[in-house]
Amino acid sequence: MQKEKLRNVRKRKGFTQQQVAEYIATDVSNYSRKESGDVKIFHDEWDKIARFLEVPVEEIYEEEEAKQINNFDNITGSSGFGNNINGNLYCNVPEFLLESQRELIEMLKKENQRLQEELNAFKKK
């Protein structure tokens, strides 16, 4: 559910999504998803945003829409979910999220390797 009250107040006050994102310490794409209702806005974030916009929380707050919980047994078709041959559930994850996770994994592998080498050097002393 889009956060129309929040969006309207932000625009009325002349702020960009980038400015609000920086204030609540997130990136603009994440903030955009929060404003569009794709990502939950947590209680402390509502407070920070209200302070930034200099309005009471009640002026911008909108309830989170209840998420539907599904039983994914035997899902097929073009829903983006399905069961592979082993019966394991899989779904289509946006490529930018996968790439971000791949980069993080590579960084962690390098850090792990560096720490392992450092540990081995200490053991040899």
C-alpha positions as CSV (number, residue, x, y, z in Angstrom):
1,M,0.0,0.0,0.0
2,Q,1.5,3.3,-1.1
3,K,2.2,5.8,1.6
4,E,0.3,8.7,0.0
5,K,0.2,10.9,3.2
6,L,4.0,10.6,3.6
7,R,4.6,11.2,-0.1
8,N,2.3,14.2,-0.2
9,V,3.8,15.8,2.9
10,R,7.4,15.2,1.7
11,K,6.6,16.8,-1.7
12,R,4.7,19.7,-0.1
13,K,7.7,20.4,2.2
14,G,10.0,20.4,-0.9
15,F,12.1,17.4,0.0
16,T,13.4,14.7,-2.3
17,Q,13.4,11.0,-1.5
18,Q,17.2,11.2,-1.4
19,Q,17.1,13.8,1.4
20,V,14.8,11.7,3.5
21,A,16.8,8.5,2.8
22,E,20.0,10.2,4.0
23,Y,18.3,11.4,7.1
24,I,17.1,7.9,8.1
25,A,20.4,6.3,7.0
26,T,19.3,4.2,4.1
27,D,19.7,4.4,0.3
28,V,17.3,6.1,-1.9
29,S,16.1,2.9,-3.6
30,N,15.2,1.4,-0.3
31,Y,13.4,4.6,0.8
32,S,11.5,4.6,-2.5
33,R,10.3,1.1,-1.8
34,K,9.3,2.1,1.7
35,E,7.3,5.0,0.3
36,S,5.7,2.8,-2.3
37,G,4.7,0.3,0.3
38,D,6.9,-2.5,-0.9
39,V,9.1,-2.4,2.2
40,K,7.9,-1.9,5.8
41,I,8.6,1.4,7.5
42,F,9.5,0.6,11.1
43,H,8.2,2.6,14.1
44,D,11.5,4.3,14.7
45,E,11.7,5.3,11.0
46,W,8.3,6.9,11.2
47,D,9.5,9.0,14.1
48,K,12.7,10.0,12.3
49,I,10.8,10.9,9.1
50,A,8.3,13.0,11.1
51,R,11.1,14.9,12.8
52,F,12.8,15.5,9.5
53,L,9.6,16.8,7.9
54,E,8.7,18.7,11.1
55,V,5.2,17.2,11.4
56,P,3.5,15.0,13.9
57,V,3.8,11.3,13.1
58,E,0.0,11.1,12.8
59,E,0.2,13.4,9.8
60,I,2.2,11.0,7.7
61,Y,1.6,7.6,9.3
62,E,-0.4,4.9,7.4
63,E,-0.9,1.4,8.6
64,E,1.0,-1.4,7.0
65,E,-1.1,-3.6,4.8
66,A,-1.4,-7.1,6.1
67,K,0.7,-9.5,4.0
68,Q,-1.0,-12.6,2.6
69,I,0.6,-15.8,3.8
70,N,0.3,-18.7,1.3
71,N,0.9,-22.4,1.6
72,F,3.2,-23.0,-1.4
73,D,2.5,-26.7,-1.8
74,N,2.4,-27.7,-5.4
75,I,2.6,-24.2,-6.9
76,T,3.1,-24.1,-10.6
77,G,2.5,-21.7,-13.4
78,S,3.8,-18.2,-14.0
79,S,3.5,-16.9,-10.4
80,G,7.3,-16.9,-10.1
81,F,7.2,-19.7,-7.5
82,G,7.5,-23.3,-8.1
83,N,8.9,-26.6,-7.0
84,N,12.0,-28.1,-8.5
85,I,12.4,-31.8,-9.0
86,N,13.4,-32.4,-5.4
87,G,10.3,-30.6,-4.1
88,N,12.3,-27.6,-2.9
89,L,10.6,-24.2,-3.1
90,Y,12.2,-21.6,-5.3
91,C,11.2,-18.1,-6.5
92,N,12.4,-15.6,-8.9
93,V,14.6,-13.0,-7.1
94,P,15.4,-9.7,-8.8
95,E,18.8,-9.8,-10.4
96,F,20.1,-6.7,-8.6
97,L,19.5,-8.4,-5.2
98,L,21.3,-11.5,-6.4
99,E,24.2,-9.5,-7.7
100,S,24.4,-7.5,-4.4
101,Q,24.5,-10.8,-2.5
102,R,27.1,-12.2,-4.8
103,E,29.3,-9.2,-4.2
104,L,28.9,-9.5,-0.5
105,I,29.8,-13.2,-0.6
106,E,32.9,-12.5,-2.6
107,M,34.0,-9.8,-0.1
108,L,33.4,-12.1,2.8
109,K,35.4,-14.9,1.1
110,K,38.3,-12.5,0.7
111,E,38.1,-11.3,4.2
112,N,37.9,-14.9,5.5
113,Q,41.0,-15.8,3.4
114,R,42.9,-12.8,4.8
115,L,41.9,-13.7,8.4
116,Q,42.9,-17.3,7.8
117,E,46.3,-16.2,6.6
118,E,46.7,-13.9,9.6
119,L,45.8,-16.7,11.9
120,N,48.3,-19.1,10.3
121,A,51.0,-16.4,10.7
122,F,50.2,-16.2,14.4
123,K,50.3,-19.9,14.8
124,K,53.8,-20.1,13.2
125,K,55.2,-17.6,15.8
